[in-house]
């Protein structure tokens, strides 16, 4: 099964071309490098895969799910850290994890605390 399937993916920004007719597939379990010079469209392609921006044409799937129609389902099992990520300079790791945790359903407070304290066991295992 293809983990990622992209066919003729395009992105136009008005008169400017972001991505033109990108096509490739990545098999499940395959290690895949997506490389190219600055401005080649790598980040734009990834943002389309995660439905952060809409493609102007073509289509793509992740694990058989359409990246536009089934975006919410895809986001349940994917993560994304942009290359230009910036955090608040005065924010602690604990605070950053707490803010990030707010993007997801459910609570991961115990796991966050375990990560921040360096404990090797989950707090639920300590009694």
C-alpha positions in Angstrom: 0.0 0.0 0.0 1.2 3.6 -0.7 1.7 5.5 2.5 1.7 8.7 0.3 0.4 9.0 -3.2 0.6 12.4 -5.1 -0.6 12.8 -8.6 -0.1 16.0 -10.6 -0.3 18.2 -7.5 -0.3 22.0 -8.3 -0.4 25.2 -6.3 -0.7 28.6 -7.8 -0.6 31.9 -5.9 -2.3 34.2 -8.4 0.2 34.6 -11.2 3.0 32.9 -9.3 3.5 29.2 -9.5 4.2 27.4 -6.2 4.2 23.7 -7.3 3.7 22.3 -10.7 2.6 18.8 -11.5 4.3 17.0 -8.7 3.8 13.2 -8.8 5.4 10.5 -6.6 4.5 7.7 -4.2 6.0 6.5 -1.0 5.5 2.9 0.0 4.5 1.9 3.5 7.8 1.3 5.4 9.9 3.0 2.8 12.5 5.7 3.8 11.9 8.7 1.5 13.9 11.9 1.3 12.2 14.9 -0.1 15.0 17.3 -1.0 15.6 20.2 -3.3 16.8 23.8 -3.3 15.1 26.7 -1.5 12.0 27.6 -3.4 11.5 24.2 -5.1 8.1 23.7 -3.4 8.9 21.1 -0.7 7.2 23.0 2.1 4.3 23.9 -0.1 3.8 20.3 -1.1 3.9 19.1 2.6 1.4 21.9 3.6 -0.9 20.7 0.8 -0.5 17.1 2.1 -1.7 18.2 5.5 -4.4 20.4 4.1 -3.0 23.6 5.6 -3.3 25.1 2.1 -5.5 23.8 -0.7 -4.1 22.5 -3.9 -4.9 24.3 -7.2 -5.0 20.9 -9.0 -4.2 17.3 -8.8 -4.8 15.0 -5.8 -3.0 13.3 -3.0 -3.7 10.6 -0.4 -2.0 9.5 2.8 -2.6 5.9 3.8 -5.4 5.8 1.2 -7.2 8.9 2.7 -7.8 11.9 0.5 -5.8 14.8 1.9 -8.6 17.3 1.4 -11.7 15.3 2.2 -10.3 13.2 5.0 -7.9 15.8 6.5 -9.2 15.6 10.0 -8.7 11.8 10.1 -5.2 12.2 8.7 -4.2 14.7 11.3 -5.0 12.2 14.0 -2.0 10.1 13.1 0.4 12.7 11.7 2.6 15.4 13.1 4.2 18.5 11.5 7.0 20.7 12.6 7.9 23.4 10.0 11.5 24.2 9.2 11.0 27.7 10.4 9.4 27.0 13.7 9.9 29.7 16.3 8.9 29.6 20.0 8.5 32.3 22.5 11.9 33.1 24.0 10.7 33.3 27.6 8.6 30.1 27.4 9.8 27.0 29.3 9.7 23.5 27.8 6.9 22.6 30.3 4.9 25.7 29.2 5.5 24.8 25.5 4.3 21.2 26.0 1.2 22.5 27.9 0.3 24.9 25.1 0.9 22.2 22.4 -1.1 19.7 24.4 -4.1 22.0 24.1 -4.3 21.3 20.3 -5.4 17.7 21.0 -8.4 16.0 22.5 -7.9 14.4 25.9 -5.2 15.1 28.4 -1.6 14.2 28.1 -0.6 16.0 31.3 1.0 12.9 33.0 3.1 12.1 30.0 4.2 15.8 29.7 5.2 15.8 33.4 7.1 12.5 32.9 9.0 14.1 29.9 9.8 17.3 31.9 11.0 15.5 35.0 13.0 12.8 33.1 11.2 10.0 34.9 11.5 6.6 33.1 8.1 5.4 34.3 4.7 6.8 33.8 3.4 8.4 36.9 0.4 6.0 36.8 3.0 3.2 37.3 4.2 4.7 40.6 2.1 3.8 43.6 
